[in-house]
Amino acid sequence: MKRSAWRYLWTAEDIRNRLIITFVLLVIYRLCAHVPVPGVNREAVAQILEAGGGGGAGTLVGLLDLLSGGTVSTFSVLAMGVYPYITAQIILQLLVPIIPRLQRIQEEDPRQAREFMERWTYYLAVPMAALNAFGQIRLILSLPNNTGVPILSFAEGLGFNLPTVTMIIAMTGGTMFAIWLGELISEYGIRNQGLSLIIFAGIVARIPSNLVSLLSNEDTRWRSLAVFLVLVALMVLAIVFVQQGRRNVPVMYPGRRIGQRQSMPVKGNLPLQVNMAGMIPVIFAQSILTFPAIIAQFFVASQIAWVRGAATSISELFGGQSEWYWLLFFIMVVGFTFFYTDVIFSQQNYGENLKRVGAQVPGVTKGGPTQKYLTKVLRRITLPGAVFLGVVAVMPFLVQPLLPGAGQLSILSTGLLIVVGVVRDTFFGLDAELKLRGYDETLLVR
């Protein structure tokens, strides 16, 4: 009987060390997720959320809590996770075709462009994290407090004072610390998976509490559990199927000249993925939709009636309480999938790269026409991938009749998409590491 290649993950010393380092760094991240922000009474926040108070603000806190792995409700220094960095990274990628200098650097020296983008992503992540930190603090303070226990432990209140600055610095520092842990994992642990594994750890940490809330109703617990398991199994199957889907475009590569002989042209394939954008459109659409709700919290206590009413309506619309929120979420995910895929694909410039090596798509002129043809094909196959991402994003709303309380189950929507994507990428990364070291067996029986 053929033995599994999984045994090599532990017998290969360097791979074993990378796995141990990754595990230790993830444990450190989860331990730091319990470090509170100075100046906040966590017990008061927990009592308010447990009482179900907060209205639109409370719903928005619950939504942010799902994305952060439970660190918002505990008001941890890691409440923002690594999302400010990811948002900054996406913004810079979208600015490349708009700013001529960035596009010129991208075309002339891709390595320099990558270093430039990484450096400025860090620069942009810091002010974005600070702004996000202030917004989250203001959001928590807008929760109706009927417990009699103040949320802030200092008397000055939120404003331009030392306690407020300390809170913002602590939360910004927590975000940068999480980013640093992710970079360490990518360098010394599992390659190029650091930030993904940080997000993965936060989502997986929420699964036990999700199951507890699912089983809290004694009358429907077993039916809910059965529906939940069936939905998760079907969604995992669908996500893997779509993520692995690709269209192979035939490409003819020129033959090599050996002495006086010219070899025949070689036929190859250029694989175009159905979902090239991955989980980025869902994350970015979620960030954009929650931003108006966070801004609206600054005006919900306004003395002007129409301003207060407008802020309350915006908070409810973009805080996940309205059916219109889910419709907007679906439309934004689908639209942003097309936009992000177009931007990324145009930066890769397959038309010029194929022309440079002498390759050609049969029946298509080299260079610009090849790029236009490939873009047309990619847009066609992106449609099912974009619609699928939109359906996954709004799945908690769609399954509400079958599974009450599904809106609080992060593992049924964006969380499951991220978990499956990270597991898939990590699996293929480890498989490639084994093959680089001469192990021919694959990790998965095919």
N, C-alpha and C positions, 0 to 999 in steps of 0.2 A: 504493500500500500504506500502511495506517495505521501511523504510528509509535507506539512504546510510550511510555506516560506515565512510565516509569522515568527518562527523561532529565531530567524536571523536578526530580527529587530532587537533582541536582547543579547545574542551572541556576538554581534558586531559592536565592538567597544565604542566607537565614535558615535554610532547611532544611539546606543544605549545612553551615553552621556548627554546627548542632545535631548532625549526624551526626559531624562531626570531633571535637567536644567529647566526645561519647559514646565514640567509639573511643579517644581519648587517656585518658579516665578509666578505661576498662576495661583498657587497657595498664598504667596505674599500679597498678590493683588486682592484676593478675596478677604484676607485678614485686614488689609487697609480699608476695604469697603465698609468696615464697621467703625472706623475712626470718625467721630462726629465733628461737625463744623463748630468752632468756638463761638460762644454767644447765643446758641440756639437750645431751647428746651425740647429735647427729642420726645420726652414723654407727652408734652402738650400736643405736639404734631401727631403723634400716634393716636392719642385719644380723639382728636378731631376727625381723623380719617376713619377710625374704627366706628365712630358714631354715624358715619355716612354723611357728614356735613360737608359744606363747601360749595354746593351747587355746581355751576360751570367750572369754577376754579378747582373744586375737588375732583371733578372728572378729568380736567387737564392734568392735575397732579398724578392721578392714577395712570393716565396715558403715558406721561413721562417716566413714571415709575416702572412701567412694563419695559420700556426701551433701555432703562439704565440697570436692570437687574435688581430692582428693589432698593437702590441706594438713595432715591429721592425721598421716599416715605420715611427713611431713617435719617435723612439730612446728613449724609456722609460727605466727606471732602471729595469723594469720587462720584458725586451725584451726577455729573455731566459725562462721566466715562471718557471715551476718546472721540465723541461725536463732533466737538468743535474742530478737531484736527481733520476728520473726514470731510466735514463741510468745507473747510478751507481748501482742502485738496481738490474737491470737486469744482469749487469756484475758480481756482487757478486753471484747471483743465479746460473749463468752458471759456476762459479768457484768451486762450492761445489763438484761436482763429480770429479773435476780435482785435488783439493788439499785434501790429505788424512785427515789432521787435521780438516778441515771444515766438511768433511763427517762424521768423527768420532763423533764430537760434535753434529751434526744433529741427529745421530742415538741414542746416549747415553742420551742426555738431550735436547729435542726440545725447551723447554722454554729458556734455556741458549743460544741455537743456534739462536733463534729469536732475543734476546737482543743483541747478538754479531753482527748479520747481520745489525740490525738497527743502532747500534753505528758506524760501519765501513761504512755504506752507507752515513752517514753524513760526515765522514772524507773524503771519496772519492768524494762526491758531491762538496766540496769547490774547490779543484784544477781543477776539470772538469768544473765548472762554470767559474773560472778565465780564463782557456784556451779558453773556448767558447766565453767569453766576448772579449778577445783580437782578436779572429778570426772574430767576428761580426764587431768590430770597423774597422779592416783592410778591411773587405768586403765593408763596407759603403764608406771608403775612396777610394776604387778602382773604384767607379762609375764615369763615365766621367762627369765632372762638366763644363757645358757650360753656367751656370747662372751668372758667375762672382762673386758669393757669396761664400766665403770659408766655407767648412763643419765644420772645427774645428775653435773655437774662440780663440785659443792660437797660438802663432807664433812658438813654438818649434817643432811642428809636432809630429807624433807618434813615440815614442821611449822610452828609459829608462829615463823618467823624471817625475816630480811630477804630471803634468796634466794627463799623460797617466795612471800612477798608480792610481790616483784619479778616473778616469773613470772605470778602471777595478774593483776597490774596490766597487764603487757605484753599478755596475751591479751585481757583486757577492753578495753584501749585499741585493740587491733587490730580487735575486733568493732565498736566505736563508730566507728573510722575507716572501716570498710567501709560502715557505715550512712550516714555522712556522704558518702562517694563516691556512694552510691545516691541520696541526696537531691540532690546536685549534678547527677546525670544527669537526674533528674526535672524539675529547675528549668531547667537550661541546655542539656540534651541532649534525648533523646526523652522527651516528656512522660509522667509517671506510670508509667514503666517502669524506674526506677532500680534498686530492690531486685531486681526480676525479672531484669534484665539481669546484675546481680552474680551471682546464683545460676546463671543461664544460662552465664556465662563460666566458672565453676568446673566445671560439668558437661561443657561442650564441651572444656575442657582435658584431661579424662580420656579422651576418645575415642581418641587415638593409643595410649595405654598399654593400653586395652581391646583394640584391634585387635592389638597386639603379643602380648598374652597369648593371644588367640584363635588366632593363627597360629604359636604356639610349637611346637605338635606337628606335625611334618612329615608324619605319616601321615594326619592328619585335617584338615589346615589348609584345604584347598579345600572339602571338604564342610561344615566348620564355617562358613566364610565365606559359602557359598551359603545355608545355613540362616539365618545371622545377617541377611543382606541381605533375604531373603524375609520374615522375621519383622518386621524394622524397617519395611519397606514396608507390610505388612498392618496393623501397629499404628498407623502414621501415618495411614493411610486411616481406620481405625476411630476414632481419637482425634478427627480433624477432623470426621468424620460425627457423632459424639456431641456434640462441643462446639458444633456449628452447629445441632443439633436443638432445636426449640422448638415449643410449642403456642400458637397464636394464639387468644386468648379474645376474642370479639366484644364491642365496647363502643360504646354510642350516646352521642355528645356532643351537647349542646343546640345548636340553631341560634342564630345571632346576629341581633339586631334591628338593622335598617338603616332608619332613619326610621320610617315607619309599617308597614313590612313585616317579617315574621319569616321568616327562612330555615328550610329544612327541617333536621331533625336530621342530623348527620353520623355515618356509620358508620365505626368504626375498629377497630383490633386492639390487644390488650395481649399482647405476646409473653412467654411464660414459658419459660425455658430448661430443657432436660432436665438439664443439669449446672450449676446455678447456683453451687454451691460451688467449682467449679474444682479446683485442685490442693491446696487448703488441707486437706481431710480426710486426704490421704495424708501430707502433711508432719507434721500434728499427731499422727496415729496412730503414725507412725514415732518421733516424739519421746517419746510416752508409753511405747511399748514398749521403747525403749532405756534409759529412765530407771531401771527396776528393776535392769537389768544393771549400770549404772554404780554404783548404790548398793551392789549385792552385792559389788563389788570391794573395798569397805572391810572385808569380813568373810571373804574367801577365805583369809586367812592367820591366822584366829582359832585360838587354842589349844584351844577347845572343839570337840569333834568334830562334834556335830550342827549347830552354827552354821556351821562350815566346809563341811559337806556340803550344808546348805540353800543357802548362798551360791553354791557351785559349781553346784548344780542350777538355781538362778535365773539365773545367768550363762549357762549353756548354753541354757536355755529362751528367754530374751529376747535372746540374742546372735546369733540367726539360725542356730543349729546344729540345732535340732529342727524336725520337721514341724509340731509344735504351734504354733511361732512363726508360721509362715505362715498357719495356720488362724486364730489370734488376730488376725493382721494383717488378713486378709480381713474378719473379722467387725467389727473396729473401724473399718475404712475405710467399710464399708457403713453401720454404725450412726451413725458420726459425720457422714457425708454427710447423712443425714436430719436429724440434730439441728442441724447448722450451717445447713442450708438453712432450717429452720423459724425459727431465731433471726434470721437475716438478713432473711427475708421478713417476719416480724412487725415488725421495726424499720422497714421501708419503709412499712408501713401503707397499702397500696393502697386499701383500702375507704374510709377517711376522705379520702384524697387525691382519689379519683374523686368522692366525694360533694361535696367542696369546690368542684369545677369543674362540678358538675351532671351528670356523666357517670354512666352506669348500665349494668351488664351485663344484657342482655335476660332478663326472667323472674326476676331476683334483686333483692331489696330493697336499697336503698342502705345504706352504712355497714357495721356489724358483719356482717350476713349476707353481704355481698359479700366481705369479708375471709375469712370461713369457707369460702365457695364456692371462692375462688381458692386458699386453702390446701389444700383437698381435691384440687383439680385438680393442684396442684403436687406433692403427695405421690405421686400416681399416676404422674406422668411422671418423678419423681425415682428411682423404683425401678430402671428399666433403667440410668440414669446411675450410680447407686450401685453396682450389681452390676458394671458395666463398670469403674469405678474400682478395685473390689476385685480383679477379674481382672488388670488392668494391674499392680497393686501386687505380686501374687504370681506374675507371669509368669516371673521367673527360676527359681522352684521348679517351675513347670509344664513348662518347656522343658528341664529338666535331662536327661531321656533323649535328646533330640535334640541338645542342645548342652551337653556337659560343661563345667563352670566358668561356667555362665551366671549363677550367683549373684554373681560378681564383675564383671558387666557392668552398670554403672549405667544405660547408655543403653537397656536393655531393659525398664525398669520406671518407677520414679518419675522418673528422669532424662529419659526420652523424653517423658513426660507434661508435664514442666516445659518442655522445649525446644520442643515443638510449641505449647504454650500461649503461651509468650513470643513465638515467631515470629508466631503468629496475631495476638496483641494488638498487637505492633509494626507488623505489616503494616496492620491496620485503622487504627491511629493515624496512620501516614504517609499513608494514603489520605485520611483526614479532613483532615489538614494541607494536602494538595494541593487538596482541594475548597474549603477556606476561602480559599485564594489564587486561586480562579477557574479552576483546571484541571479541566475536565469529564471528561477521560479517567480511567478507573480503572487502577490498577496491574496488575490481573489481567484477562486477556481472558475475558469471560463469553460 
